[in-house]
């Protein structure tokens, strides 16, 4: 037979198979499922304060942008303005708790949810975790519709799935597809083993549920991979078990606590596999061990290759990090390590990771001293290290028209001293503010964009 006809036959078979897969995915009837679960899915409308950078960019003429891009500097401080954003959320309990994305409600001054019958209720952000992109909301009331959660471990590649959300503000849009892959890590991110699908997700779908065929939530729709900002066939959802674990911690503590081993890791490639006499690229290579860390105390060395975690094989670094992220602090773990061409078992006890999602402290809630109109939090260990600081507090939000706003204190400022008193943490800040007298002017030492300054804050 002519090779040309063989090739045509091969291409025809490939196209026929692809068409059959597409037809199989689109032939699943989700109509009853959509009707059942839609009452528990809501649209989220968010009011956010615009950053100074956004305000400045609004004022740069288009002709200057064309020649200078974003390098044009408008020096004067701009008056605070607000913008609106939208997303999706869904109920996980009858008493009013909902899941959504961190990036949907980040820096929100007001959050409102809207039901499919057009009712609207104001919601409170219980807590939010940037690393996993999960946020927990709460509304007052009872007997809300509650969605069932599914078993992500049983989810199979090729299985039909359904998403409901509000893409571009079009409420209660349903889109279906299949699971393309599991345990995906995007662009160096290691905290979430994403579920990859070809479900059409667009801006506004964020925070909405991903369902299996049984109407169980298996994921929280989080992001897309796109070169244009629109859907291109690659969508990513946070596994529901990861999201629920984060939600439980946010509900209980207002923040997320993670375990800490204290190693820097990288994947094993073909050349490294050959140099370590491995039959294939597998495991995770330890490149650095932090002093006084659990790894250092357990005897880890740079150059070790971790092959197993509690008996589970490690194919790549993301596997190991996912296991670590799902293990509670103070737990003892067993790791199989390759060193000097020999395998050995090392036991390590995990500790609590440096706090990168500290709970905010609302200064206005304090009873003593003047109300400055700011929301603050302690600096994380990594932030202190980067700035070469010992302590300090970060201004997260400044209320317009308040004492802090009138004194030109802005969100993002780091306060290190008040009236020459060192501010190591939020307790120091609250104590220092409580001692300020009406009619006085306080000297506030700040760091803004790596520049140190002292502001005079008039207490009125």
C-alpha positions as CSV (number, residue, x, y, z in Angstrom):
1,X,0.0,0.0,0.0
2,X,1.2,3.5,-0.8
3,X,2.8,5.3,2.2
4,X,0.7,8.4,1.5
5,X,-2.5,6.4,2.0
6,X,-1.1,4.9,5.2
7,X,-0.3,8.4,6.5
8,X,-3.8,9.6,5.6
9,X,-5.3,6.7,7.4
10,X,-3.2,7.4,10.5
11,X,-4.2,11.0,10.6
12,X,-7.8,10.1,10.0
13,X,-7.7,7.7,13.0
14,X,-6.1,10.3,15.2
15,X,-8.7,13.0,14.2
16,X,-11.5,10.4,14.7
17,X,-10.3,9.5,18.2
18,X,-10.0,13.2,19.2
19,X,-13.5,13.8,17.8
20,X,-14.9,10.8,19.8
21,X,-13.3,12.1,23.0
22,X,-14.7,15.6,22.5
23,X,-18.2,14.2,21.7
24,X,-18.1,11.9,24.7
25,X,-17.3,14.9,27.0
26,X,-20.0,17.1,25.5
27,X,-22.6,14.3,25.5
28,X,-22.8,14.2,29.3
29,X,-26.1,15.7,30.4
30,X,-25.4,18.0,33.4
31,X,-28.8,19.7,33.3
32,X,-30.2,18.1,36.4
33,X,-27.0,18.6,38.3
34,X,-26.9,22.3,37.5
35,X,-30.5,22.7,38.7
36,X,-29.7,20.9,42.0
37,X,-26.4,22.7,42.9
38,X,-27.0,26.2,41.5
39,X,-28.7,27.5,44.7
40,X,-25.5,26.9,46.7
41,X,-23.3,28.8,44.2
42,X,-23.2,32.6,44.5
43,X,-21.7,35.6,42.7
44,X,-19.3,37.7,44.7
45,X,-19.1,41.5,44.2
46,X,-16.1,43.1,45.8
47,X,-15.2,46.8,46.5
48,X,-11.4,47.3,46.7
49,X,-9.2,50.3,47.3
50,X,-7.0,51.2,44.4
51,X,-3.3,51.2,45.0
52,X,-1.2,54.3,44.6
53,X,0.4,52.8,41.5
54,X,-3.0,52.2,39.9
55,X,-4.1,55.7,40.7
56,X,-0.9,57.1,39.2
57,X,-1.2,55.0,36.1
58,X,-4.7,56.4,35.5
59,X,-3.2,59.9,35.3
60,X,-0.4,59.2,32.9
61,X,-1.4,60.4,29.3
62,X,-1.4,57.7,26.7
63,X,1.2,59.5,24.6
64,X,3.6,59.3,27.6
65,X,2.9,55.6,28.1
66,X,3.7,55.1,24.4
67,X,7.1,56.6,24.7
68,X,8.1,55.8,28.3
69,X,5.9,52.8,29.3
70,X,5.3,52.6,33.1
71,X,8.5,54.5,33.9
72,X,6.7,57.9,34.2
73,X,6.6,59.1,37.8
74,X,3.8,61.2,39.2
75,X,5.2,62.3,42.6
76,X,2.2,63.6,44.5
77,X,0.1,61.3,46.7
78,X,-3.2,60.6,45.2
79,X,-6.6,60.6,47.1
80,X,-7.8,57.1,47.9
81,X,-10.3,55.7,45.3
82,X,-12.2,52.4,45.0
83,X,-12.8,49.9,42.3
84,X,-15.1,46.9,41.9
85,X,-14.3,43.3,41.1
86,X,-16.3,40.1,40.9
87,X,-15.9,36.4,41.3
88,X,-17.8,33.3,42.6
89,X,-18.2,31.4,45.8
90,X,-20.1,28.4,47.2
91,X,-21.6,27.3,50.5
92,X,-19.8,24.6,52.5
93,X,-22.1,24.7,55.5
94,X,-25.7,25.5,56.4
95,X,-24.6,28.1,58.9
96,X,-23.3,30.5,56.2
97,X,-19.6,29.6,55.5
98,X,-18.5,29.9,51.9
99,X,-15.3,29.2,49.9
100,X,-13.8,31.5,47.3
101,X,-10.3,32.6,46.1
102,X,-7.9,34.8,48.0
103,X,-7.3,36.9,45.0
104,X,-11.1,37.6,44.7
105,X,-11.3,39.2,48.1
106,X,-7.8,40.4,48.6
107,X,-7.7,44.0,49.9
108,X,-11.5,44.1,49.9
109,X,-13.3,46.9,51.8
110,X,-16.7,45.4,51.2
111,X,-17.9,41.9,50.0
112,X,-21.4,41.2,48.8
113,X,-22.8,37.8,47.6
114,X,-25.7,37.4,45.3
115,X,-27.9,34.3,45.0
116,X,-29.5,32.9,41.9
117,X,-32.8,34.5,42.9
118,X,-31.1,37.9,43.0
119,X,-31.0,38.3,46.8
120,X,-27.9,40.1,48.1
121,X,-26.2,39.7,51.5
122,X,-23.1,41.4,52.8
123,X,-20.3,38.9,53.7
124,X,-17.4,39.0,56.1
125,X,-13.9,37.7,55.2
126,X,-13.1,35.2,58.0
127,X,-9.6,34.6,56.7
128,X,-7.6,34.4,53.5
129,X,-4.4,32.4,52.5
130,X,-2.4,33.8,49.6
131,X,-0.2,30.7,49.2
132,X,-3.1,28.4,48.4
133,X,-5.4,31.1,47.0
134,X,-8.2,30.1,49.4
135,X,-10.5,32.5,51.3
136,X,-13.3,31.8,53.8
137,X,-16.4,34.0,53.9
138,X,-19.2,34.1,56.4
139,X,-22.8,35.5,56.1
140,X,-25.3,35.8,58.8
141,X,-28.3,33.4,58.8
142,X,-29.0,29.7,58.8
143,X,-30.3,26.8,56.7
144,X,-28.3,27.8,53.6
145,X,-27.9,25.3,50.8
146,X,-24.8,23.2,51.3
147,X,-22.7,21.4,48.7
148,X,-21.2,18.0,49.2
149,X,-17.5,17.4,48.8
150,X,-16.0,14.6,46.8
151,X,-12.9,12.4,47.0
152,X,-10.2,13.9,44.9
153,X,-8.1,10.7,45.1
154,X,-10.8,8.9,43.1
155,X,-10.9,11.6,40.4
156,X,-9.6,10.2,37.1
157,X,-7.9,11.9,34.2
158,X,-10.5,12.0,31.4
159,X,-13.4,12.2,33.8
160,X,-16.2,14.7,32.9
161,X,-16.4,17.7,35.2
162,X,-18.6,20.8,35.5
163,X,-17.9,24.4,36.6
164,X,-20.4,27.1,37.6
165,X,-19.5,30.7,38.0
166,X,-19.9,34.3,36.8
167,X,-17.4,34.8,33.9
168,X,-17.2,38.4,32.9
169,X,-20.1,39.0,35.3
170,X,-22.5,36.7,33.4
171,X,-24.1,35.1,36.5
172,X,-24.6,31.3,36.8
173,X,-22.8,30.2,33.6
174,X,-22.1,26.5,33.4
175,X,-19.2,25.0,31.4
176,X,-18.1,21.4,31.1
177,X,-15.0,19.5,30.1
178,X,-12.7,16.7,31.3
179,X,-9.9,16.4,33.9
180,X,-6.7,16.9,31.9
181,X,-4.2,16.1,34.6
182,X,-3.8,16.0,38.4
183,X,-1.0,17.1,40.8
184,X,0.0,20.1,38.6
185,X,2.4,22.7,40.0
186,X,2.5,26.0,38.1
187,X,5.5,28.3,37.5
188,X,7.4,27.2,40.6
189,X,4.4,27.3,42.9
190,X,4.5,24.3,45.3
191,X,1.7,24.7,47.8
192,X,-1.2,23.4,45.6
193,X,-1.3,20.2,43.5
194,X,-3.7,21.7,41.0
195,X,-6.4,19.8,39.1
196,X,-5.9,20.7,35.4
197,X,-9.0,20.7,33.2
198,X,-10.1,22.0,29.8
199,X,-13.3,23.5,31.3
200,X,-13.8,27.1,30.0
201,X,-12.9,29.4,32.9
202,X,-12.7,33.2,32.5
203,X,-12.4,36.2,34.9
204,X,-15.4,35.9,37.3
205,X,-15.2,32.1,37.5
206,X,-12.6,32.4,40.2
207,X,-13.7,30.9,43.5
208,X,-16.5,28.9,42.0
209,X,-16.9,25.1,42.4
210,X,-15.7,22.3,40.1
211,X,-18.1,19.3,40.2
212,X,-17.8,15.6,39.3
213,X,-20.7,13.8,37.7
214,X,-22.2,13.0,41.1
215,X,-22.7,16.7,42.0
216,X,-19.8,16.6,44.5
217,X,-17.3,19.5,44.7
218,X,-13.9,18.3,43.8
219,X,-12.1,21.6,43.3
220,X,-12.2,25.4,43.7
221,X,-11.7,27.1,40.3
222,X,-8.6,29.3,40.7
223,X,-6.8,30.3,37.5
224,X,-6.2,29.8,33.8
225,X,-3.0,29.6,31.7
226,X,-3.3,32.2,29.0
227,X,-1.3,34.4,26.7
228,X,-4.2,36.7,26.1
229,X,-6.0,36.9,29.4
230,X,-8.9,34.7,28.1
231,X,-9.5,31.0,28.1
232,X,-7.1,28.8,26.1
233,X,-8.0,25.3,27.2
234,X,-5.8,25.1,30.3
235,X,-7.7,25.7,33.6
236,X,-6.6,25.0,37.1
237,X,-8.6,24.2,40.3
238,X,-7.5,23.8,43.9
239,X,-8.4,20.3,45.1
240,X,-11.3,20.5,47.6
241,X,-9.5,18.6,50.3
242,X,-6.7,21.2,50.3
243,X,-9.2,24.0,50.3
244,X,-11.3,22.5,53.1
245,X,-8.1,22.0,55.3
246,X,-7.2,25.7,54.8
247,X,-10.8,26.8,55.5
248,X,-10.9,24.8,58.7
249,X,-7.6,26.5,59.9
250,X,-8.9,29.9,58.9
251,X,-12.1,29.3,60.7
252,X,-10.3,28.2,63.9
253,X,-7.3,30.4,63.9
254,X,-7.7,33.1,61.3
255,X,-4.5,32.0,59.6
256,X,-2.8,28.9,58.2
257,X,0.0,27.0,60.0
258,X,2.3,24.9,57.9
259,X,5.1,22.4,58.7
260,X,8.8,23.1,58.2
261,X,11.6,20.8,57.3
262,X,14.3,23.4,56.4
263,X,15.7,22.3,53.0
264,X,16.1,23.8,49.6
265,X,15.2,21.4,46.9
266,X,15.4,20.9,43.1
267,X,14.3,18.2,40.6
268,X,16.5,15.5,39.3
269,X,17.2,15.8,35.5
270,X,18.6,13.2,33.2
271,X,22.3,14.1,33.8
272,X,21.9,14.2,37.6
273,X,20.1,10.8,37.5
274,X,23.0,9.3,35.6
275,X,25.5,10.9,38.0
276,X,23.6,9.4,41.0
277,X,23.3,6.0,39.2
278,X,19.5,6.3,39.2
279,X,17.7,4.3,36.5
280,X,15.5,7.3,35.7
281,X,15.1,10.9,36.8
282,X,13.3,10.6,40.2
283,X,13.4,12.0,43.7
284,X,14.2,15.4,45.0
285,X,17.7,16.8,45.4
286,X,18.7,18.7,48.6
287,X,20.7,21.7,47.6
288,X,20.9,23.5,51.0
289,X,20.1,22.7,54.6
290,X,19.0,25.6,56.9
291,X,21.0,25.8,60.2
292,X,19.2,24.6,63.3
293,X,16.3,23.3,61.2
294,X,14.6,19.9,61.6
295,X,16.5,18.7,58.5
296,X,19.9,19.8,60.1
297,X,19.1,18.2,63.4
298,X,18.1,15.0,61.5
299,X,21.4,14.9,59.7
300,X,20.5,15.9,56.2
301,X,23.3,17.1,53.9
302,X,23.4,19.0,50.7
303,X,23.6,16.5,47.9
304,X,21.1,14.0,49.5
305,X,18.4,12.7,47.2
306,X,15.1,12.1,48.9
307,X,13.4,9.1,47.3
308,X,10.5,8.3,49.6
309,X,8.3,10.1,52.1
310,X,6.7,7.9,54.7
311,X,7.1,5.0,52.3
312,X,5.6,6.9,49.3
313,X,7.8,7.3,46.3
314,X,8.9,10.8,45.2
315,X,8.9,11.3,41.5
316,X,9.7,15.0,41.6
317,X,10.1,17.8,44.1
318,X,6.5,18.9,43.8
319,X,5.4,15.4,45.2
320,X,7.6,15.9,48.3
321,X,6.4,19.5,48.9
322,X,2.8,18.5,48.5
323,X,3.3,15.8,51.2
324,X,5.0,18.2,53.5
325,X,2.3,20.9,53.0
326,X,-0.3,18.3,54.1
327,X,1.5,17.2,57.2
328,X,0.9,18.9,60.5
329,X,3.7,20.5,62.5
330,X,5.3,18.4,65.2
331,X,4.8,15.2,63.3
332,X,7.6,12.7,62.9
333,X,8.3,11.7,59.3
334,X,10.4,8.9,57.7
335,X,12.5,9.8,54.5
336,X,14.4,7.4,52.4
337,X,17.6,9.1,51.2
338,X,20.3,8.3,48.6
339,X,23.7,9.3,49.8
340,X,27.1,8.0,48.5
341,X,25.3,5.5,46.3
342,X,23.6,3.9,49.3
343,X,20.0,4.4,50.5
344,X,19.3,5.1,54.2
345,X,16.3,6.0,56.2
346,X,16.3,9.3,58.1
347,X,13.7,10.3,60.7
348,X,12.8,14.0,61.2
349,X,10.3,15.9,63.3
350,X,8.7,18.8,61.5
351,X,8.3,22.2,63.2
352,X,6.0,25.1,62.4
353,X,7.0,27.2,59.4
354,X,7.7,30.9,59.8
355,X,4.3,32.6,59.7
356,X,3.6,34.0,56.2
357,X,-0.1,34.5,56.7
358,X,-0.4,36.3,60.0
359,X,-3.8,37.3,61.2
360,X,-4.5,41.0,60.8
361,X,-4.8,43.2,63.9
362,X,-7.5,45.9,63.7
363,X,-6.1,48.8,65.6
364,X,-9.5,50.5,65.6
365,X,-10.8,47.7,67.8
366,X,-8.5,48.6,70.6
367,X,-10.2,50.6,73.4
368,X,-7.2,52.6,74.6
369,X,-5.7,55.7,72.9
370,X,-6.8,57.4,69.7
371,X,-8.2,55.5,66.8
372,X,-5.7,55.9,63.9
373,X,-7.9,54.2,61.3
374,X,-5.4,51.5,60.2
375,X,-5.3,47.7,59.9
376,X,-1.9,46.3,60.8
377,X,0.0,43.0,61.0
378,X,3.4,41.7,62.2
379,X,6.1,41.3,59.7
380,X,6.9,37.8,58.7
381,X,10.4,36.3,59.4
382,X,11.2,36.4,55.7
383,X,10.1,40.1,55.4
384,X,12.3,41.0,58.4
385,X,15.2,39.2,56.8
386,X,14.8,40.9,53.5
387,X,14.6,44.3,55.1
388,X,17.3,43.5,57.7
389,X,14.9,44.5,60.5
390,X,14.3,43.2,63.9
391,X,10.5,43.6,64.2
392,X,8.2,46.3,62.8
393,X,4.6,46.3,61.8
394,X,3.1,46.5,58.3
395,X,0.2,48.9,57.5
396,X,-2.3,46.9,55.5
397,X,-5.1,49.3,55.2
398,X,-5.7,53.0,55.9
399,X,-9.1,54.4,56.5
400,X,-9.8,57.5,54.4
401,X,-10.1,60.7,56.5
402,X,-8.6,59.1,59.7
403,X,-5.6,60.3,61.7
404,X,-3.2,58.1,59.9
405,X,-4.5,59.1,56.4
406,X,-4.3,62.8,57.3
407,X,-0.7,62.3,58.4
408,X,0.2,60.7,55.0
409,X,0.6,57.2,56.4
410,X,-0.1,54.8,53.5
411,X,-0.8,51.1,53.1
412,X,2.4,49.3,52.6
413,X,4.3,51.5,55.1
414,X,6.4,49.7,57.8
415,X,6.4,51.4,61.2
416,X,9.5,50.9,63.2
417,X,9.3,53.5,65.9
418,X,6.7,55.9,67.5
419,X,8.2,58.7,69.6
420,X,11.6,56.9,69.6
421,X,10.0,53.8,71.0
422,X,10.9,50.7,69.0
423,X,8.0,48.8,67.5
424,X,8.8,45.1,67.4
425,X,5.3,43.8,66.9
426,X,1.6,44.7,67.1
427,X,1.5,44.7,70.9
428,X,4.3,47.3,71.0
429,X,2.3,49.3,68.4
430,X,-0.9,49.2,70.4
431,X,0.9,50.1,73.6
432,X,2.6,53.1,72.0
433,X,-0.6,54.4,70.5
434,X,-2.5,54.0,73.8
435,X,0.0,56.5,75.3
436,X,-0.5,59.2,72.7
437,X,-2.2,62.3,74.1
438,X,-4.9,64.3,72.3
439,X,-3.4,67.5,70.7
440,X,0.1,66.1,70.6
441,X,2.2,65.3,67.5
442,X,3.8,61.9,67.4
443,X,7.0,61.2,65.5
444,X,6.5,58.0,63.4
445,X,9.5,56.3,61.8
446,X,8.6,54.4,58.7
447,X,10.1,52.5,55.8
448,X,8.3,53.1,52.5
449,X,9.6,51.4,49.3
450,X,13.0,50.7,51.0
451,X,13.3,54.4,52.0
452,X,13.3,55.5,55.6
453,X,11.4,58.6,56.7
454,X,9.9,60.2,59.8
455,X,6.3,61.6,59.7
456,X,4.7,63.9,62.2
457,X,1.3,62.5,63.2
458,X,-1.1,65.0,64.7
459,X,-3.5,63.4,67.3
460,X,-6.9,65.1,66.9
